Amino acid sequence: MAEEALNGGGAEKEATQVPVVFTAVKPQLFVKAPKAKDTVQFYKNAFGAEEVGRVNHPKRKAEQEIPLILFVELKLGSFSFIVSDLIDEDTSAPVKTASTGCVFCLETEDVNAAVAKAIGAGAVAESKSEDGGADGACCRGGVGRKLTDPYGHIWLICSPVKECE
């Protein structure tokens, strides 16, 4: 009986529960306040991100010099993500630690142009391999370059995956 309670009840309860359906996954990137505004502008300049929503922090007055951002939703192709200022005194922030392994992969036909645009906006690229080619395979087998944005997040700019024989 204790195991049933721990696992959410018996089989009869499972049969009557409505399945949970998620409609989207939107990673949230936290940057040290007040850098979210600059971060959003970087993603617009470097990757052509489109801003689809913005909410400023409710505890900050509009007349303050730098309003803090609760979240900005950005869209890159079919991918959406959120950028937020990380406020030390904000106990509502779900995460207050650095990322430990999240990498974003952007797929494009022109890797070199995309890398040049990101570097021009402030990203730092890993050095190319000795043969002058890309850094190596990424994004399910495509070829591309690894970049770090000015806020410490890692991005892979990759070519589309070609069909394998």
MDTraj code that builds the backbone (N, CA, C; nanometers):
import mdtraj as md
import numpy as np

residues = "MET ALA GLU GLU ALA LEU ASN GLY GLY GLY ALA GLU LYS GLU ALA THR GLN VAL PRO VAL VAL PHE THR ALA VAL LYS PRO GLN LEU PHE VAL LYS ALA PRO LYS ALA LYS ASP THR VAL GLN PHE TYR LYS ASN ALA PHE GLY ALA GLU GLU VAL GLY ARG VAL ASN HIS PRO LYS ARG LYS ALA GLU GLN GLU ILE PRO LEU ILE LEU PHE VAL GLU LEU LYS LEU GLY SER PHE SER PHE ILE VAL SER ASP LEU ILE ASP GLU ASP THR SER ALA PRO VAL LYS THR ALA SER THR GLY CYS VAL PHE CYS LEU GLU THR GLU ASP VAL ASN ALA ALA VAL ALA LYS ALA ILE GLY ALA GLY ALA VAL ALA GLU SER LYS SER GLU ASP GLY GLY ALA ASP GLY ALA CYS CYS ARG GLY GLY VAL GLY ARG LYS LEU THR ASP PRO TYR GLY HIS ILE TRP LEU ILE CYS SER PRO VAL LYS GLU CYS GLU".split()
xyz = np.array([
    [0.0828, -0.1189, 0.0000],
    [0.0000, 0.0000, 0.0000],
    [0.0870, 0.1250, 0.0000],
    [0.1927, 0.1240, 0.0808],
    [0.2821, 0.2398, 0.0843],
    [0.3466, 0.2613, -0.0512],
    [0.3804, 0.1509, -0.1213],
    [0.4415, 0.1626, -0.2539],
    [0.3418, 0.2233, -0.3532],
    [0.2130, 0.1845, -0.3437],
    [0.1120, 0.2417, -0.4316],
    [0.1013, 0.3919, -0.4112],
    [0.1033, 0.4372, -0.2851],
    [0.0953, 0.5804, -0.2559],
    [0.2168, 0.6519, -0.3117],
    [0.3331, 0.5889, -0.2992],
    [0.4556, 0.6490, -0.3494],
    [0.4539, 0.6578, -0.5015],
    [0.3981, 0.5594, -0.5674],
    [0.3952, 0.5561, -0.7129],
    [0.2702, 0.6206, -0.7727],
    [0.1906, 0.6871, -0.6933],
    [0.0746, 0.7574, -0.7466],
    [-0.0534, 0.6765, -0.7475],
    [-0.0602, 0.5684, -0.6732],
    [-0.1842, 0.4923, -0.6641],
    [-0.1794, 0.3636, -0.7422],
    [-0.2909, 0.2940, -0.7410],
    [-0.3011, 0.1650, -0.8068],
    [-0.3336, 0.1779, -0.9540],
    [-0.3502, 0.0638, -1.0208],
    [-0.3767, 0.0585, -1.1644],
    [-0.5087, 0.1266, -1.1996],
    [-0.6109, 0.1127, -1.1086],
    [-0.7397, 0.1755, -1.1384],
    [-0.7272, 0.3277, -1.1422],
    [-0.6412, 0.3834, -1.0602],
    [-0.6199, 0.5288, -1.0604],
    [-0.5489, 0.5713, -1.1894],
    [-0.4512, 0.4912, -1.2337],
    [-0.3777, 0.5227, -1.3565],
    [-0.4707, 0.5240, -1.4773],
    [-0.5669, 0.4341, -1.4827],
    [-0.6571, 0.4237, -1.5969],
    [-0.7473, 0.5458, -1.6084],
    [-0.7775, 0.6123, -1.4976],
    [-0.8671, 0.7275, -1.5013],
    [-0.7929, 0.8598, -1.5156],
    [-0.6613, 0.8600, -1.5054],
    [-0.5860, 0.9842, -1.5174],
    [-0.5746, 1.0265, -1.6633],
    [-0.5815, 1.1566, -1.6852],
    [-0.5665, 1.2122, -1.8188],
    [-0.4167, 1.2260, -1.8466],
    [-0.3697, 1.1833, -1.9651],
    [-0.2270, 1.1942, -1.9942],
    [-0.1846, 1.3408, -2.0057],
    [-0.0631, 1.3680, -1.9647],
    [-0.0076, 1.5021, -1.9737],
    [0.0547, 1.5196, -2.1116],
    [0.0203, 1.6286, -2.1783],
    [0.0732, 1.6571, -2.3109],
    [0.1442, 1.7918, -2.3056],
    [0.2712, 1.7927, -2.3404],
    [0.3465, 1.9170, -2.3459],
    [0.3351, 1.9748, -2.4861],
    [0.3205, 2.1062, -2.4956],
    [0.3078, 2.1709, -2.6255],
    [0.4369, 2.2362, -2.6716],
    [0.5334, 2.2555, -2.5812],
    [0.6611, 2.3172, -2.6190],
    [0.7632, 2.2952, -2.5092],
    [0.8894, 2.3002, -2.5476],
    [1.0006, 2.3012, -2.4532],
    [1.0779, 2.4291, -2.4809],
    [1.0954, 2.5123, -2.3788],
    [1.1634, 2.6398, -2.3965],
    [1.2712, 2.6539, -2.2895],
    [1.3956, 2.6271, -2.3269],
    [1.5040, 2.6460, -2.2304],
    [1.5094, 2.7911, -2.1844],
    [1.5490, 2.8119, -2.0590],
    [1.5617, 2.9465, -2.0046],
    [1.7078, 2.9706, -1.9690],
    [1.7666, 3.0720, -2.0310],
    [1.9045, 3.1082, -2.0054],
    [1.9075, 3.2240, -1.9070],
    [1.9780, 3.2065, -1.7963],
    [1.9932, 3.3137, -1.6991],
    [2.1282, 3.3798, -1.7202],
    [2.1287, 3.5127, -1.7173],
    [2.2535, 3.5884, -1.7241],
    [2.2565, 3.6832, -1.6056],
    [2.3772, 3.7161, -1.5610],
    [2.3924, 3.8042, -1.4454],
    [2.3277, 3.9393, -1.4760],
    [2.2413, 3.9841, -1.3856],
    [2.1715, 4.1124, -1.4034],
    [2.2735, 4.2263, -1.4072],
    [2.2527, 4.3253, -1.4901],
    [2.1436, 4.3510, -1.5830],
    [2.1811, 4.3212, -1.7273],
    [2.2361, 4.2051, -1.7553],
    [2.2883, 4.1730, -1.8885],
    [2.1865, 4.1126, -1.9852],
    [2.0639, 4.0834, -1.9417],
    [1.9663, 4.0206, -2.0313],
    [1.9377, 4.1075, -2.1529],
    [1.9276, 4.2388, -2.1335],
    [1.9006, 4.3282, -2.2472],
    [2.0118, 4.3156, -2.3519],
    [2.1386, 4.3173, -2.3073],
    [2.2519, 4.3025, -2.3989],
    [2.2541, 4.1639, -2.4620],
    [2.2197, 4.0624, -2.3842],
    [2.2183, 3.9249, -2.4333],
    [2.1159, 3.9087, -2.5454],
    [1.9973, 3.9626, -2.5240],
    [1.8922, 3.9563, -2.6257],
    [1.9393, 4.0255, -2.7531],
    [2.0004, 4.1421, -2.7396],
    [2.0477, 4.2141, -2.8572],
    [2.1563, 4.1350, -2.9294],
    [2.2443, 4.0689, -2.8522],
    [2.3470, 3.9845, -2.9129],
    [2.2832, 3.8745, -2.9978],
    [2.1836, 3.8032, -2.9433],
    [2.1200, 3.6936, -3.0171],
    [2.0477, 3.7443, -3.1414],
    [1.9931, 3.8631, -3.1349],
    [1.9303, 3.9228, -3.2538],
    [2.0364, 3.9524, -3.3594],
    [2.1472, 4.0136, -3.3176],
    [2.2528, 4.0515, -3.4121],
    [2.3289, 3.9300, -3.4655],
    [2.3646, 3.8382, -3.3767],
    [2.4491, 3.7251, -3.4150],
    [2.3737, 3.6166, -3.4910],
    [2.2513, 3.5867, -3.4486],
    [2.1799, 3.4727, -3.5037],
    [2.0479, 3.5088, -3.5715],
    [2.0104, 3.6363, -3.5712],
    [1.8843, 3.6770, -3.6315],
    [1.7632, 3.6358, -3.5503],
    [1.7794, 3.6243, -3.4182],
    [1.6668, 3.5850, -3.3329],
    [1.5559, 3.6888, -3.3404],
    [1.4340, 3.6414, -3.3281],
    [1.3160, 3.7276, -3.3301],
    [1.2567, 3.7308, -3.1893],
    [1.2327, 3.8501, -3.1374],
    [1.1713, 3.8631, -3.0055],
    [1.0214, 3.8449, -3.0197],
    [0.9655, 3.7516, -2.9400],
    [0.8220, 3.7253, -2.9485],
    [0.7471, 3.7613, -2.8213],
    [0.8194, 3.7967, -2.7160],
    [0.7547, 3.8369, -2.5916],
    [0.8558, 3.8883, -2.4918],
    [0.8105, 3.9811, -2.4041],
    [0.9005, 4.0398, -2.3045],
    [0.8195, 4.0802, -2.1824],
    [0.8763, 4.0511, -2.0633],
    [0.8178, 4.0958, -1.9373],
    [0.9314, 4.1483, -1.8512],
    [0.9212, 4.2753, -1.8108],
    [1.0210, 4.3329, -1.7206],
    [0.9913, 4.2902, -1.5781],
    [1.0927, 4.2932, -1.4938],
    [1.0790, 4.2503, -1.3548],
    [0.9777, 4.3400, -1.2843],
    [0.8768, 4.2835, -1.2168],
    [0.7710, 4.3649, -1.1560],
    [0.8185, 4.4495, -1.0377],
    [0.9301, 4.4148, -0.9762],
    [0.9793, 4.4901, -0.8613],
    [1.0608, 4.6120, -0.9019],
    [1.0859, 4.6273, -1.0320],
    [1.1651, 4.7399, -1.0807],
    [1.0722, 4.8444, -1.1398],
    [1.0927, 4.9689, -1.1034],
    [1.0091, 5.0767, -1.1544],
    [1.0526, 5.1147, -1.2955],
    [0.9583, 5.1566, -1.3765],
    [0.9856, 5.1922, -1.5157],
    [1.0839, 5.3079, -1.5263],
    [1.0861, 5.3970, -1.4276],
    [1.1751, 5.5122, -1.4353],
    [1.3199, 5.4796, -1.3967],
    [1.3461, 5.3595, -1.3493],
    [1.4830, 5.3232, -1.3163],
    [1.5665, 5.3172, -1.4430],
    [1.6936, 5.3484, -1.4282],
    [1.7829, 5.3582, -1.5435],
    [1.7895, 5.2286, -1.6239],
    [1.8073, 5.1146, -1.5570],
    [1.8171, 4.9858, -1.6266],
    [1.7099, 4.8925, -1.5709],
    [1.5951, 4.8816, -1.6398],
    [1.4942, 4.7876, -1.5912],
    [1.5435, 4.6438, -1.6088],
    [1.5236, 4.5628, -1.5071],
    [1.5639, 4.4229, -1.5158],
    [1.4571, 4.3431, -1.5907],
    [1.5021, 4.2395, -1.6585],
    [1.4131, 4.1594, -1.7418],
    [1.3775, 4.0300, -1.6696],
    [1.2482, 4.0080, -1.6517],
    [1.2019, 3.8820, -1.5954],
    [1.2189, 3.7730, -1.7006],
    [1.1735, 3.8011, -1.8240],
    [1.2033, 3.7103, -1.9346],
    [1.1798, 3.7783, -2.0683],
    [1.2563, 3.7344, -2.1677],
    [1.2338, 3.7686, -2.3079],
    [1.2323, 3.6368, -2.3823],
    [1.1251, 3.6118, -2.4565],
    [1.1192, 3.4906, -2.5377],
    [1.1709, 3.5243, -2.6769],
    [1.2667, 3.4442, -2.7227],
    [1.3257, 3.4608, -2.8547],
    [1.2970, 3.3381, -2.9388],
    [1.2904, 3.3598, -3.0691],
    [1.2670, 3.2496, -3.1618],
    [1.3776, 3.2482, -3.2657],
    [1.4370, 3.1301, -3.2854],
    [1.5377, 3.1050, -3.3889],
    [1.4862, 2.9893, -3.4727],
    [1.4437, 3.0162, -3.5939],
    [1.3836, 2.9104, -3.6742],
    [1.2599, 2.8591, -3.6031],
    [1.2527, 2.7298, -3.5786],
    [1.1389, 2.6716, -3.5081],
    [1.1647, 2.6567, -3.3584],
    [1.2783, 2.7053, -3.3107],
    [1.3210, 2.6892, -3.1723],
    [1.2947, 2.8168, -3.0933],
    [1.2346, 2.8052, -2.9758],
    [1.2130, 2.9188, -2.8869],
    [1.2893, 2.8963, -2.7572],
    [1.3408, 3.0059, -2.7017],
    [1.4057, 2.9992, -2.5714],
    [1.3849, 3.1313, -2.4993],
    [1.4150, 3.1321, -2.3699],
    [1.3899, 3.2476, -2.2853],
    [1.5214, 3.2963, -2.2268],
    [1.5378, 3.4279, -2.2212],
    [1.6541, 3.4908, -2.1586],
    [1.6024, 3.5723, -2.0402],
    [1.6690, 3.5586, -1.9241],
    [1.6269, 3.6292, -1.8033],
    [1.7465, 3.6842, -1.7283],
    [1.7248, 3.8001, -1.6636],
    [1.8246, 3.8511, -1.5695],
    [1.8200, 3.7650, -1.4438],
    [1.9348, 3.7276, -1.3927],
    [1.9434, 3.6532, -1.2673],
    [1.9687, 3.7546, -1.1569],
    [1.8721, 3.7686, -1.0688],
    [1.8765, 3.8700, -0.9646],
    [1.9084, 3.8013, -0.8329],
    [2.0189, 3.8413, -0.7706],
    [2.0647, 3.7756, -0.6479],
    [1.9594, 3.7723, -0.5381],
    [1.8870, 3.8822, -0.5191],
    [1.7895, 3.8858, -0.4102],
    [1.6557, 3.8234, -0.4474],
    [1.6406, 3.7775, -0.5708],
    [1.5152, 3.7208, -0.6181],
    [1.5060, 3.5738, -0.5778],
    [1.4220, 3.5441, -0.4825],
    [1.4069, 3.4058, -0.4365],
    [1.3136, 3.3260, -0.5269],
    [1.2482, 3.3924, -0.6239],
    [1.1576, 3.3197, -0.7136],
    [1.2311, 3.2578, -0.8317],
    [1.3586, 3.2950, -0.8531],
    [1.4342, 3.2377, -0.9653],
    [1.4527, 3.0893, -0.9410],
    [1.4167, 3.0040, -1.0386],
    [1.4251, 2.8599, -1.0170],
    [1.5670, 2.8063, -1.0122],
    [1.6624, 2.8758, -1.0707],
    [1.7993, 2.8268, -1.0777],
    [1.8950, 2.9408, -1.0486],
    [1.9965, 2.9136, -0.9673],
    [2.0960, 3.0158, -0.9382],
    [2.2368, 2.9607, -0.9530],
    [2.2519, 2.8612, -1.0401],
    [2.3836, 2.8032, -1.0630],
    [2.4168, 2.8096, -1.2105],
    [2.5435, 2.7935, -1.2412],
    [2.5884, 2.7965, -1.3809],
    [2.5430, 2.6706, -1.4537],
    [2.5305, 2.6811, -1.5832],
    [2.4939, 2.5677, -1.6669],
    [2.6052, 2.4638, -1.6651],
    [2.5674, 2.3376, -1.6738],
    [2.6675, 2.2307, -1.6711],
    [2.6519, 2.1381, -1.7900],
    [2.6573, 2.1908, -1.9093],
    [2.6578, 2.1027, -2.0241],
    [2.5531, 2.1298, -2.1293],
    [2.4869, 2.2399, -2.1275],
    [2.3875, 2.2715, -2.2292],
    [2.4561, 2.3382, -2.3483],
    [2.4331, 2.2852, -2.4672],
    [2.4892, 2.3398, -2.5904],
    [2.3747, 2.3559, -2.6889],
    [2.3698, 2.4686, -2.7590],
    [2.2668, 2.4940, -2.8587],
    [2.3263, 2.4748, -2.9970],
    [2.2546, 2.4033, -3.0821],
    [2.3007, 2.3764, -3.2173],
    [2.2108, 2.4492, -3.3162],
    [2.2713, 2.5345, -3.3978],
    [2.1987, 2.6066, -3.5021],
    [2.2400, 2.5497, -3.6363],
    [2.1428, 2.5108, -3.7169],
    [2.1711, 2.4491, -3.8464],
    [2.1525, 2.5522, -3.9567],
    [2.2504, 2.5594, -4.0490],
    [2.2441, 2.6540, -4.1595],
    [2.3203, 2.5987, -4.2794],
    [2.2832, 2.6426, -4.3983],
    [2.3536, 2.6029, -4.5200],
    [2.4897, 2.6710, -4.5309],
    [2.5044, 2.7906, -4.4716],
    [2.6288, 2.8671, -4.4837],
    [2.6928, 2.8860, -4.3462],
    [2.7649, 2.7844, -4.3016],
    [2.8283, 2.7855, -4.1699],
    [2.9250, 2.9029, -4.1574],
    [3.0082, 2.9242, -4.2588],
    [3.1095, 3.0306, -4.2505],
    [3.0466, 3.1681, -4.2342],
    [2.9408, 3.1979, -4.3088],
    [2.8745, 3.3281, -4.2969],
    [2.8104, 3.3443, -4.1594],
    [2.7483, 3.2386, -4.1087],
    [2.6844, 3.2453, -3.9775],
    [2.7882, 3.2654, -3.8673],
    [2.9011, 3.1962, -3.8777],
    [3.0085, 3.2112, -3.7792],
    [3.0641, 3.3534, -3.7843],
    [3.0877, 3.4050, -3.9048],
    [3.1404, 3.5410, -3.9188],
    [3.0451, 3.6437, -3.8581],
    [2.9152, 3.6250, -3.8793],
    [2.8159, 3.7171, -3.8242],
    [2.8161, 3.7123, -3.6717],
    [2.8236, 3.5917, -3.6140],
    [2.8256, 3.5769, -3.4683],
    [2.9522, 3.6373, -3.4086],
    [3.0666, 3.6152, -3.4729],
    [3.1927, 3.6726, -3.4247],
    [3.1862, 3.8248, -3.4332],
    [3.1291, 3.8765, -3.5403],
    [3.1129, 4.0204, -3.5549],
    [3.0268, 4.0817, -3.4453],
    [2.9329, 4.0024, -3.3923],
    [2.8454, 4.0501, -3.2857],
    [2.9069, 4.0311, -3.1475],
    [3.0207, 3.9586, -3.1389],
    [3.0884, 3.9440, -3.0100],
    [3.1142, 3.8032, -2.9625],
    [3.0755, 3.7028, -3.0397],
    [3.1028, 3.5641, -3.0007],
    [3.2504, 3.5330, -3.0218],
    [3.2970, 3.4303, -2.9531],
    [3.4352, 3.3845, -2.9685],
    [3.4298, 3.2420, -3.0217],
    [3.5005, 3.2180, -3.1339],
    [3.5014, 3.0851, -3.1957],
    [3.6236, 3.0083, -3.1509],
    [3.6071, 2.8764, -3.1399],
    [3.7233, 2.7907, -3.1193],
    [3.8048, 2.7943, -3.2472],
    [3.9340, 2.7706, -3.2367],
    [4.0187, 2.7758, -3.3552],
    [3.9814, 2.6654, -3.4523],
    [4.0028, 2.6925, -3.5820],
    [3.9768, 2.5926, -3.6847],
    [4.0825, 2.4841, -3.6773],
    [4.0511, 2.3712, -3.7352],
    [4.1479, 2.2628, -3.7398],
    [4.2625, 2.3007, -3.8339],
    [4.3726, 2.2276, -3.8297],
    [4.4918, 2.2589, -3.9079],
    [4.4662, 2.2627, -4.0572],
    [4.3708, 2.1815, -4.1057],
    [4.3445, 2.1797, -4.2494],
    [4.2547, 2.2950, -4.2944],
    [4.2206, 2.3853, -4.2001],
    [4.1386, 2.5006, -4.2339],
    [3.9899, 2.4710, -4.2365],
    [3.9551, 2.3478, -4.2076],
    [3.8142, 2.3095, -4.2094],
    [3.7453, 2.3471, -4.0796],
    [3.6263, 2.2951, -4.0643],
    [3.5481, 2.3247, -3.9453],
    [3.6019, 2.2476, -3.8260],
    [3.5515, 2.2807, -3.7083],
    [3.5945, 2.2167, -3.5850],
    [3.5651, 2.0680, -3.5825],
    [3.4670, 2.0241, -3.6551],
    [3.4348, 1.8817, -3.6550],
    [3.2866, 1.8583, -3.6657],
    [3.2482, 1.7362, -3.6364],
    [3.1084, 1.6980, -3.6491],
    [3.0270, 1.7518, -3.5327],
    [2.9032, 1.7826, -3.5616],
    [2.8105, 1.8255, -3.4577],
    [2.6694, 1.8047, -3.5078],
    [2.5749, 1.8329, -3.4237],
    [2.4325, 1.8330, -3.4605],
    [2.3928, 1.7111, -3.5434],
    [2.4043, 1.5945, -3.4870],
    [2.3628, 1.4709, -3.5539],
    [2.4449, 1.4418, -3.6781],
    [2.5701, 1.4826, -3.6831],
    [2.6555, 1.4444, -3.7935],
    [2.6907, 1.5548, -3.8898],
    [2.6315, 1.6731, -3.8766],
    [2.6679, 1.7857, -3.9622],
    [2.8077, 1.8348, -3.9260],
    [2.8621, 1.9229, -4.0085],
    [2.9942, 1.9796, -3.9819],
    [2.9759, 2.1237, -3.9409],
    [3.0528, 2.1702, -3.8423],
    [3.0325, 2.3069, -3.7985],
    [3.1404, 2.3609, -3.7079],
    [3.1098, 2.4751, -3.6488],
    [3.2017, 2.5468, -3.5610],
    [3.1384, 2.5693, -3.4250],
    [3.2205, 2.5665, -3.3224],
    [3.1775, 2.5886, -3.1854],
    [3.2087, 2.7329, -3.1485],
    [3.1085, 2.8021, -3.0920],
    [3.1220, 2.9409, -3.0487],
    [3.0814, 2.9534, -2.9029],
    [3.1377, 3.0521, -2.8357],
    [3.0910, 3.0890, -2.7028],
    [3.0423, 3.2319, -2.7104],
    [2.9180, 3.2544, -2.6674],
    [2.8658, 3.3912, -2.6726],
    [2.9257, 3.4725, -2.5572],
    [2.9087, 3.6043, -2.5587],
    [2.9693, 3.6879, -2.4543],
    [2.9176, 3.6592, -2.3138],
    [2.8158, 3.5761, -2.3007],
    [2.7550, 3.5480, -2.1715],
    [2.7843, 3.4064, -2.1237],
    [2.8737, 3.3366, -2.1974],
    [2.9208, 3.2056, -2.1549],
    [2.8447, 3.0862, -2.2094],
    [2.7425, 3.1057, -2.2912],
    [2.6670, 2.9943, -2.3466],
    [2.7344, 2.9449, -2.4742],
    [2.7323, 2.8130, -2.4942],
    [2.7992, 2.7512, -2.6083],
    [2.6978, 2.7239, -2.7192],
    [2.7372, 2.7589, -2.8420],
    [2.6547, 2.7405, -2.9606],
    [2.7364, 2.6655, -3.0649],
    [2.6733, 2.5731, -3.1355],
    [2.7352, 2.5051, -3.2481],
    [2.6633, 2.5508, -3.3738],
    [2.7378, 2.6034, -3.4680],
    [2.6820, 2.6425, -3.5973],
    [2.7147, 2.5281, -3.6922],
    [2.6135, 2.4594, -3.7411],
    [2.6338, 2.3348, -3.8159],
    [2.5655, 2.3349, -3.9507],
    [2.6245, 2.2561, -4.0418],
    [2.5620, 2.2333, -4.1712],
    [2.4512, 2.1302, -4.1531],
    [2.3532, 2.1297, -4.2438],
    [2.2480, 2.0277, -4.2352],
    [2.3072, 1.8878, -4.2517],
    [2.2423, 1.7933, -4.1907],
    [2.2857, 1.6545, -4.2027],
    [2.2466, 1.6030, -4.3400],
    [2.3420, 1.5442, -4.4095],
    [2.3146, 1.4834, -4.5407],
    [2.2735, 1.3387, -4.5186],
    [2.1903, 1.2885, -4.6087],
    [2.1481, 1.1489, -4.5984],
    [2.2677, 1.0566, -4.6103],
    [2.2769, 0.9594, -4.5217],
    [2.3858, 0.8617, -4.5262],
    [2.3501, 0.7515, -4.6250],
    [2.4543, 0.6990, -4.6899],
    [2.4311, 0.5883, -4.7841],
    [2.4089, 0.4585, -4.7106],
])
top = md.Topology()
chain = top.add_chain()
for i, resn in enumerate(residues, 1):
    res = top.add_residue(resn, chain, resSeq=i)
    for name in ("N", "CA", "C"):
        top.add_atom(name, md.element.get_by_symbol(name[0]), res)
traj = md.Trajectory(xyz[None], top)
